[in-house]
Amino acid sequence: MSITQLWLAANEKCGKCDMDELLDVLYNLHHDYAQLEKYVNTGAGLHSASFDQNSPKWEDFFMIGCFNIKVLPGGRLRFQRLFSQLQS
């Protein structure tokens, strides 16, 4: 997905948020809950690249091209707990 697609979906589901808030959430996403990766062309074909918080150009990971968010088991458990809390 692209950052624009994610931003539009977030606004539809959760209400108004700006791009800086979305980038903050992605930057701080716990590595036990989700994996962020994308495929980049290095000139020798496409290669998988994981998100690196320590990169000085970390925003480029999200702002250029598309990226993937893979929800991990810990993220699914967290969602289920939060959803149960909201239902009660």
VENNOR-V978808 format. One record per backbone hydrogen bond with DSSP energy under -1.0 kcal/mol. CO is the residue of the C=O (numbers start at 1). NH is the residue of the N-H. E is the energy in kcal/mol with one decimal. If there is no record, write none. Layout:
((CO	NH	E) (CO	NH	E))
This chain:
((1	67	-2.9) (2	6	-2.2) (3	7	-2.5) (4	8	-2.6) (5	9	-2.2) (6	10	-2.6) (7	11	-2.3) (8	12	-1.9) (9	13	-2.2) (10	14	-2.9) (11	15	-1.1) (18	22	-1.9) (19	23	-2.7) (20	24	-2.1) (21	25	-2.2) (22	26	-2.4) (23	27	-2.7) (24	28	-2.0) (30	33	-1.9) (30	34	-1.5) (33	72	-2.5) (35	70	-2.8) (36	51	-2.1) (37	68	-3.7) (38	49	-3.0) (40	47	-2.5) (45	42	-2.2) (47	40	-2.8) (49	38	-2.3) (52	55	-1.5) (55	58	-1.3) (57	60	-1.4) (58	61	-1.2) (59	62	-1.1) (59	63	-2.6) (60	64	-2.0) (68	37	-1.9) (70	35	-2.5) (72	76	-2.0) (73	77	-2.4) (74	78	-2.1) (75	79	-2.3) (76	80	-2.5) (77	81	-2.3) (78	82	-2.6) (79	83	-2.9) (80	84	-2.2) (81	85	-2.1) (82	86	-2.1) (83	87	-1.7) (84	88	-1.2))
